[in-house]
């Protein structure tokens, strides 16, 4: 079995948020960076935790494992 | 019957009187307009009152019915729509300064179909800004004249409960038809996504938004759906499945049907009065002969983060252009969530959708053993707004507290992620006189089953006959 890599160990700080905002084309003033720090951190912490618990992504394990994203099956395709 | 509380008629009652010409659409409309003008200074639901156009539609309905051309149960019936549903020539501001000057040139498909069915459009009801939130300023709850109405279809819920139109079309992403129904004491329906046309309706989440009716009875929900449901080629999420008669199962015995009740998540952290009313409601369904079974949802504990991960990304894509240009004009909730949608990564959106798969699978697994799943709709009743309504804190006896937005959508978001239809049916009042409701979920595309159980419950109680002492 291949070695498992620790998933979901991202951390968020003000510099990360400023860089992400710049890349997103978003002019984020300092007060908004501060406002988003807790908001984004809680979301990333959540995803880190779920990533570790549920191993959502492709896993090199005894059994091939991947969870499809919901939009793949969300609704049957229209007939016409 | 003219002048005798015609505004309190249900669609079912009014349609019989209209078809037999015992009352005219104009009489119903004028009585309702008078009532709206008397009561809306308190409820503040109407973003736009289409008085002149409504009179023309009512007159046309009377002429057609007089000629023997009766279109069906919605003919001559006054209804409203949520502010973010397009009505040609009417303002579309949906509580946003950014969009305040926009007025669409074309009706949304749901409005077009209502016009074809002969409905009389009274106006547009306030919504939370771009549908992001639950207090829906400036609306007020008709049961006390001061509490919030829920949201984002808060104006729709309050207006239906207040007798300001027999029904309303709202939209529901995570909770937005369902908690306004529960908090204002009317019936409501979240449909399977794709059932009801969403073209011409401003989106919040492209993969979870649905258009759904609010009405005073369960049968009226079915009649509203019968009038508009079906494939819409302009709606990319519309599903070309056979349309059904949504009222077909109403009145059928529910004895022997299996009712699933979850033990985890859905009964955590609740106001005692709400919990008692929900348990009483489930007990009533058991008395009607339904067999109660426990169902398990191992992944619903991930609901909040999963929902946020999807909806912030999708709403950021929808409203991105305003963040740099006119950010100061956006409300703080819209700004928070839309910024967050810009800061998450593509893999975060995919991860969230993977968790959504697991939550949906929990529901599909549960539905192998039960016909419907019954839960609370909200954890708390409607509360008066504070400085900024989203910061109302709800405190529970177990020591847990949360912002009111979570109290009003925590129990509805899992069904949005699973895309199951849900019927909301009033089930009583707290000691301080504020309503709450059962949430009855069924398998995807089995709206008629949810309505069947909701109708059976409704007909065995009289909660739907209660009216707020407004006006």
Contacts between the chains, C-beta under 8 A, distances in Angstrom:
chain1	res1	chain2	res2	distance
A	17	B	343	6.2
A	20	B	342	7.5
A	20	B	343	4.7
A	21	B	339	7.8
A	21	B	342	6.7
A	21	B	343	6.5
A	24	B	342	4.0
A	24	B	343	6.7
A	25	B	324	7.3
A	26	B	323	5.9
A	26	B	324	6.4
A	26	B	339	6.9
A	26	B	342	5.0
A	27	B	324	5.1
A	28	B	339	6.9
A	32	B	335	7.7
A	32	B	339	6.4
A	35	B	336	6.9
A	35	B	339	7.9
A	36	B	336	7.7
A	36	B	339	5.7
A	36	B	340	6.5
A	36	B	343	6.3
A	39	B	336	6.2
A	39	B	340	5.6
A	40	B	340	6.1
A	40	B	343	5.2
A	40	B	344	7.4
A	43	B	305	6.4
A	43	B	308	6.2
A	43	B	309	6.5
A	43	B	340	6.7
A	43	B	344	6.6
A	43	B	348	7.4
A	44	B	348	7.6
A	46	B	302	7.8
A	46	B	305	3.6
A	46	B	309	7.8
A	47	B	305	7.0
A	47	B	309	6.9
A	47	B	348	5.7
A	47	B	351	5.5
A	47	B	352	7.5
A	50	B	302	5.9
A	50	B	305	7.2
A	50	B	351	7.1
A	50	B	355	6.0
A	51	B	351	6.7
A	54	B	354	8.0
A	54	B	355	7.1
A	54	B	358	7.0
A	56	B	351	5.6
A	56	B	354	4.4
A	56	B	355	6.9
A	57	B	351	7.7
A	57	B	354	7.9
A	67	B	354	4.3
A	67	B	357	5.5
A	67	B	358	6.5
A	68	B	354	7.1
A	68	B	357	5.7
A	69	B	350	5.2
A	69	B	353	3.5
A	69	B	354	5.2
A	69	B	356	7.4
A	69	B	357	6.5
A	70	B	207	7.4
A	70	B	353	4.5
A	70	B	354	7.4
A	70	B	356	3.7
A	70	B	357	4.8
A	70	B	360	6.2
A	70	B	417	7.4
A	71	B	207	5.7
A	71	B	353	5.6
A	73	B	357	7.7
A	74	B	193	7.2
A	74	B	207	5.9
A	74	B	419	6.5
A	75	B	192	7.9
A	75	B	193	6.1
A	75	B	194	5.0
A	75	B	237	6.4
A	75	B	239	5.2
A	75	B	419	7.4
A	76	B	239	6.2
A	76	B	241	7.3
A	78	B	231	6.8
A	78	B	238	6.4
A	78	B	239	6.2
A	78	B	240	4.3
A	79	B	240	4.0
A	80	B	231	7.5
A	80	B	233	7.5
A	80	B	240	5.6
